[in-house]
Amino acid sequence: MATHTNELKPSFRQRLAAGELLAGTFIKTPTTHGVEIVGALGYDFVVIDAEHGALDRAAIDNLLLATRAAGTAGLVRVSSVQSGEIGSALDCGAAGVLAPHIASEEQARALVHAGRFAGGRRGYSGSTRASEYGGATLWASVTTQDARTCLIAMIEDREALDHIDAIVQVEGIDALFIGRADLALALQAPSMDAPVLNDAVARIIAAGRAAGRPICMMVGSAAEAQTMRDQGASAFIIGTDQGFLRTAARDALDGVRKLS
C-alpha cells in the first residue's frame, strides 16, 4: 500500500487520546467550500452533520474529500448506530463518527460493532476511499482503518446518566461527546447553566476521565471552552458553518443599516 504524507501525521484519534486541545465545527450544508475555508483557517476537525443536516451519502462523500484537500480531520455525526450508516461514513474516508443518544452499554457496544473490524462487525470493501480504491491489501487496510477510526459516543439522555459508568468501560469507545442541548431537554433544565445540567455534565466528565475517555463538547465562546477545559474537556466544537454565515451576514448588514 502506498504511503501518503497525511498518513505520517498523528491521526485525529491519536491527537484526541493524547489530550490535545482540538477545535472543530459542524458542517451542515452540502458544499465543500465551507470545509475548505475552516480547514485553511486551521481548524483541527469538522463534524459533517448527517443527523440534522440535509446531507445524503453523495454529499458526505464530497465533504470528506474536501477535508483531505483542506488538511482537516473529517468526522460524521450519524443519525443512529445502524451499521449501514456508520459503515458508509467510514468507507467514504471519515476519521470517525459521532453516534447520538448512546444511553446504555448495549448501544455503546452496537456502535463498536458497527465501527470496528477487530472486535466488531464492520463490513469490508476493498474498493472504497478508505481502502485506497483497491490499492490496499485486506489485512493492511483493516489494520490501518481500525487504528485511525475514532468512535465517539454522544451522551445526551437521562438514561445515559444511570449507565454512564458501564458505557465508558466499553472497549472500542474512544471518547464521549456531551450533548448539552438534548440533555437539558431530557432533564427539563430551565437554562443551560442550571445546576441540574451542570451536575450531569460534571458526572459525565468524571466518569469519562476515570476511564481514560476524552471529552468533547460544543461551546459558544472561548470563555465557555476554558470553563469546560478546566473541568476536563479537551475537544471543542465551535458553532456551525450556517451559524458563521448568519453571524457574519448579520453583522455586515447591521453595519450598513447604521450608516447616516
N, C-alpha and C positions, 0 to 999 in steps of 0.2 A: 504494500500500500504506500502511495506517495506521502511524503511528509510535507505539510504546509506550514507556513510561518505561524499562523494562528494556533496550530497545534502545539507549538513550542511554548506558548504563553500559558500561565496558570488559567485553568478553566474557571467559569463563574462558580461552580460548585466548590472548587478548591479555595477560591477567594472568600466565599461565604463561610466555609468551615473554619478558615483562619481568623475570622472575626474582623475582616477589613471593613472599614466604613464605606458602604456602597450606596450610590444614589441612582434611582431609576424613575421611570414614569410610565403611566398607562398609555397605550396606543389603542384608540377606539375607532379610528376612521380608516377605511381601506385605501390609503395612499402611502406610498413609500417615502414621500418627501419628508413627512414628519419624523420618520425614523432616521433618515439621513441627517436632518437638522440637529436632533438631540444627540445623535452619535458624534457628529462633528464638534459639538459643544463639550463633549467629554463625559456624557452620562455613561455609567458603568453597565446599565442594562435597561431594557424596555420590557414591559409586560403587554403582550398582544391580547386584548380582552375579547375572547370568544364567548364569554358568559353574558356580558351586557352590550357588547358592540355588535354591529351588523356585519359580521365577518364570516365568510364561508371558507372552505379549505383552500380554494384558489387564492383568496386574499391573504390568508395566513401564510401560504407558501411564498407569495411575493414579498410579504413583510419580513419574513425570516431571511429571504435572500438579501433584502435591504440591510438587515442587521449585520450581515457579513461584510457588505460593502462599507458600512459605516463604522465597523470595528467595535460594535457594542454587543453584549450578550442578549439574545432574544428568548424570552420565556413566553409561554402561552397560558393564560388563565382559561381553563376549560370550563364547561358548564356542569360537568359531573365526573364521577370516577368510572364512567363507561370505558372499557378497554379500547374500543374502536376510536374514540375521540382522542384519547391520550396517545395511543399508538400513532395516529395520523399526525399529530403535532410533532412528535419526536422523529417520525420518518422524514418530515419536512425540514428537520435540522434544528429544532428547538433545543436550547441549552437546558430546558427543564419545563416543568409545568407547575402552576398553582391550581390545586384542586379545592373547590369550595365546599363548605359545610361538612367538614370531617368532624363528626361528633361522637365517634366510637372507635374502639380498637379494630373492629371488623371493617369499618370504612377506611381506616388507615392502611390496613392490610390489602384492601381492594386496590388502593392507589399504588401500592408497591407491586402487586401482581400485574397491574396494567402497564407499569412504567419500567420494570426491570426484566432483563433476560434471566440472569442468575438470581435465584430466589424469587422469581416472579414468573409471569406467563405472557410476557410481551411477545407478539408475533414478529417474526423476522422476514425482511425482504432485502435482497442484495441490490435491488435496482433503485433505491431511494437516495436522496441527497445525503442522508445520514450515513449511508453505506458507500458513499463516493460513486454512486451510479454504476455499481458493479466493479469498481476499482479496488475494493477491499475483500479479502477472504472472509469467510463466515466468522471464524473464531476471532480474528483480529478485529473485525468490525464490532462484534458483540462485546468484546472486552473494552474497546475504546468507548463505545457508546455508554455502557454501564458506568464506566469511570467518570464520564463527563455529565451524565444526566442528573439533574437536580430535581428532587421531588419535594414540593413544599405543601404542607397541609394547612388549609385555611381554617382557623378556629373562630367561629362566629355564631355559635348556638349555645343556649343554656345547657343542653345535654352534654356538650363537649366539656363543660367545666366539671361535670361529675366523672368524666372518664379521661381527663387530661393526663393523669399520671400513666395510664395504660397507653394512650395514644403516643406519647413521646418515647415510649420504650420500643415501639415497633421498628424492627430492623429494616433499614432502607428508606425511612423518612429522614430527609436531610435538614429540614428547617420548619418553623412554624410561621405563618402569617396571621397576625391578629386582625380580623375584620371588625373594626370597632363600630362601624355603622350598623351592620346587621346584629352585632352583639348588643348594641344599645337598644335596638328594637326588641330583641329577644328578652332583654332584662327590663324592658319598659323604663329605661333610664330617661329622666326628664331633660338631660343635656349631655353633651359629650365630655363634660368634666364632672359628672355626677359621681358621688362616692361609690355607688354600686358598680358602675362601669370601671372606675379606677381600680377598685379592689379585684375585679375579674381580670383586668389586664395584668395587674401585679401577680396574680396567681398563675396565669398562663406563662408569663416571663420566668417566674421562679421554677416552674415545672420544666420548661424548656432548657433553662440554663443548667438545672440539676442533671439533666440527661444529655447535656452537650449538644443541644439543638439550637442553632442560631435563631434569632427572632427578627422577622421582617414586619414593617408597619407602613401604613400610609400616613403622611403628615401634611399639615397645611402651611408650615413655615419652618425656617431653620431653628427658631426658638423651641418649637414643639419637638423637632428632631433631637435637639440637645437634651430636652427633658427625658425623652424616651431612651436616648443613648445612655444617659445617666442610670436608667433603670435596667439596661442590659440589651437593648435592641441595637442592631448594627447595620441593617439594610433598610433603606427608606425609599418609598415611592412618593414622589413629589408631583402632585397634580396629574393632569392628563393632557394629551395633545389638544383636545377640544377646549379644555379649560385655559390652556395657554393662549389659544387663538382668541377666545372670548375676552380674556383679560386685556390682551394687547389691543384688540379691536375697540373695546370699550374705552380704554384709556386714551387711545388716539382720537376717538370721536369726542370724548369729553373735552380734550384739549382744544379742538376746533370749535366746539359749541361755546367755549368761554371767550372766544375772540371778541373784541369790541368792534 
